Amino acid sequence: MKIVLFDYLSDDARMIRKKVFMDEQGFENEFDDTDEIASHIVMYNEKEEPVATCRFFESSEKNNFIFGRLAVIVPYRGMDIGTKMINAAEKFVLKMGGTSVSLHAQCRVKSFYEKSGYTAFGETDDDEGCPHVWMRKQIL
C-alpha cells in the first residue's frame, strides 16, 4: 500500500468519497469549499488503484487540525486501512506544526476513533439526518 498526499481534491479522492458517502450512505452534500483548503490523502493498493481517502486542514484554533472524510472502499474494509489513514494524517499534521486533531465522527463509528485515542466532547448533533459527535486527540 502506498499513501500519497495531495494539496487538492484529486479525482481518486473524489471517486472514493462519492462511492462511500453518497452512493452507500446517501449523503447529498459531500463536497464543499473546505475541499479547496484541505490536504487530501489517498491510499493505493499494489495495483495503484485508490482504496481509501481522507482530508485534514488547519482549524481556527491554534495548532489544531480538523480531520475528516475518511472513506475506505468495501473490499478493503476490516484490514486496518482506516487506522493507517488516521496515523498518516497525524504524522502530516505533526510535520505542519499541529499538536491536536479534532474530527466530527458519525456516532456509529465513535468507538473506532476511540481505539485511536480520540475522546468525544460536546453534544451530539445532526449532519444530513446522521448523528455526529466531535472528538479530539492530543498528538504532541
N, C-alpha and C positions, 0 to 999 in steps of 0.2 A: 504494500500500500504506500502511496505517495501523497503527501499533503502539500498543496500549493496555496499561497496567499495572493489575493488579488486586491487592488485598491479600487475596484469597480465590480459591479454585479455581472459576473460572466454568464454566458449563455448556459453553461453547465450548472451553475448555481441556480439560475432561474428555472431550468428544467426540473431539477430535483425538488425545489420548493413548490412548483406548480403541481407535480405529481403527489407529493405528500400532503401539503396543506390545502390545496384547492380540490384536486380530484378525489383524494381519500377522505379528507376531514371536512370538506365543504366550506372552507373559509372563502370569502369573496374578495376581501381587501388585503391580499397578501403582499403586494408590492407598494412601497411608499417612498417618500422623499428621503427617509433615513438611508435607503439603499445607496443614495448618491454620496453620502459622507462616511459610510461604514467601510471597514475592511471585510473581505469575504474569504472564507477558507473553503476549498473543495478537496475532498479525498478521492483519489483514483485507485482502482484496482490494478492488478498486474497487466491487464489488457489496455490500460489507460482509459478505462470507462469511469465516468463520475458516479460515485456511490453515496456520498454524503456532503453536506454543506452546513455552514453556519455563518453568522456575521457578528462583528463587535465594533463598538465605536465609543469614543470618549464622552462621558456624560458631563453635565454642567458642574457636578461635584468634583472637587479637586482629586486627582489620581484615581478616580473611579471610572470603570468602563462598563458598558452595557453589552451583555452577550445575548444572542437570540437567534431565532430562526434555524435552530438545529434540526436537521432533517436527514434521515437515513432511508434509502430506498428499501423496499420489502425484502429482497433476497439477502440483504446484508444486516438485517436486524438480529439481535441476540449474539453478536460477535464482538461486543465491546467497542464498536466503532464510535458510538456516541461519546463514550468516556474518552476515547482517544482524541476526538474533536475538541472536547472541553479542555483537555490537557494542552493541546496545541494552541488553542486560543489563549489560555492563561499564560503560556510561555511568550507569545507575541505581546500580550498586554504588559508583562514584566519588562520586556525589551523596550516598550514605549513609555516606561516610567509609571505604569499603573501599580497600585497597591491593593486594590479591591475590584471585584467583579460583581455586578448585580444582574439579575435576569428576571423576566416576567414569565413564570412557568405555568403551563396548563396544570391544574391541580391533580389530574390523573397521573402525572409523571413527577410529582413533587418528590417522592421517595428516591427516584433515580438521581435527582440533583443532590439530595441529602447524602447519598452514598459518595458523592464527590466533594463533600464538605460544605455545601450550601445550607443556609438557615433561612427559614421563612420569616418575613416581617410584614407588618401592616395587615390590612383587611383583604379578604378575597374579593376580587372584582370580576367583571364580565368583559369578555372580548368576543364579539360576534356570537353570543349565546354560549360561550365556553368559559367556565370558571378558571381564573388565573390567580396566582399569588406571587408577590415579589419575594425574591430570595437574594442573599448576599454571601460572599466569601471573601475573607482577607487572604491575599496571596503573598503578602510580604510582611 
